[in-house]
Amino acid sequence: MKSTKSQIQANLRSILENTLEEARREYVLAKESRDSDTKSSAGDKFETGREMMQREMDKLSALVDNTLNSIAKLDRLADLPASKVISEGSLVETDQETYFISIGYGKLDSIYAISIESPLGLELKGKRVGDRIEMRGRNITIKSIV
């Protein structure tokens, strides 16, 4: 494996922190835009604009909450001991790809960060080195677990 588990966690955490910072910044801008909108004689246009900004704020607020939850989950996984079976926090090298069982993020350099609740995560859960799974017509063999 090219990266250590702690390097992968740190990289993923850094990405999430940047996402969090950007979402918070965009939230403040949307709030300022909503609050600075002055009521015009075209009342419907005013209300529509405010509603659009409120929806954007709600979306950004949900993104902030989800990102904070993902960071907290990553931090919890950092303290988990190594295991011989695949579980949350495992770094799994297969004959096809390498997976970090953590949060559902997707491809991160050459490693996939996946949730244990994802279809692949559920298939891998509890497996050991040498075990095989079938996923979407592909046979995958587990080579190592960190």
Residue pairs with C-beta under 8 A, 6 or more apart in sequence:
1 91
1 93
1 98
1 111
1 144
1 146
2 98
2 109
2 110
2 111
3 11
3 109
3 111
5 89
5 91
5 100
5 146
6 78
8 91
8 100
8 108
8 111
8 113
9 74
9 77
9 78
9 100
9 102
11 108
11 109
12 74
12 100
12 102
12 103
12 105
12 108
12 113
13 71
13 74
13 75
15 105
15 108
16 67
16 70
16 71
16 74
17 71
19 63
19 67
20 64
20 67
20 68
20 71
23 60
23 63
23 64
23 67
24 60
24 64
26 56
26 60
27 57
27 60
27 61
27 64
30 53
30 56
30 57
30 60
31 53
31 57
33 53
34 49
34 50
34 53
34 54
34 57
37 46
37 49
37 50
37 53
38 46
39 46
40 46
70 103
70 105
73 102
73 103
74 102
74 103
77 88
77 89
77 102
78 89
80 87
80 88
80 89
82 145
82 146
83 89
83 90
83 145
84 128
84 129
84 145
85 126
85 127
85 128
85 145
86 92
86 101
86 124
86 125
86 126
86 127
86 128
86 142
86 145
87 101
87 116
87 125
87 126
88 101
88 102
88 116
89 101
89 102
90 100
90 101
90 124
90 145
90 146
91 98
91 99
91 100
91 101
91 111
91 145
91 146
92 98
92 99
92 100
92 101
92 124
92 142
92 144
92 145
92 146
93 142
93 143
93 144
93 145
93 146
94 140
94 141
94 142
94 143
95 140
95 141
95 143
96 138
96 140
97 111
97 112
98 110
98 111
98 112
99 111
99 112
99 113
99 114
99 120
99 121
99 124
100 108
100 111
100 112
100 113
100 114
101 114
101 115
101 116
101 121
101 124
101 125
102 113
102 114
102 115
103 113
103 115
104 113
104 114
104 115
104 117
104 118
105 113
105 114
106 112
106 113
114 120
114 121
115 121
116 122
116 125
119 135
120 135
123 133
123 135
124 133
124 142
127 133
127 142
128 142
128 145
129 142
129 143
129 144
129 145
130 141
130 142
131 141
131 142
132 139
132 140
132 141
132 142
133 139
133 140
133 142
134 140
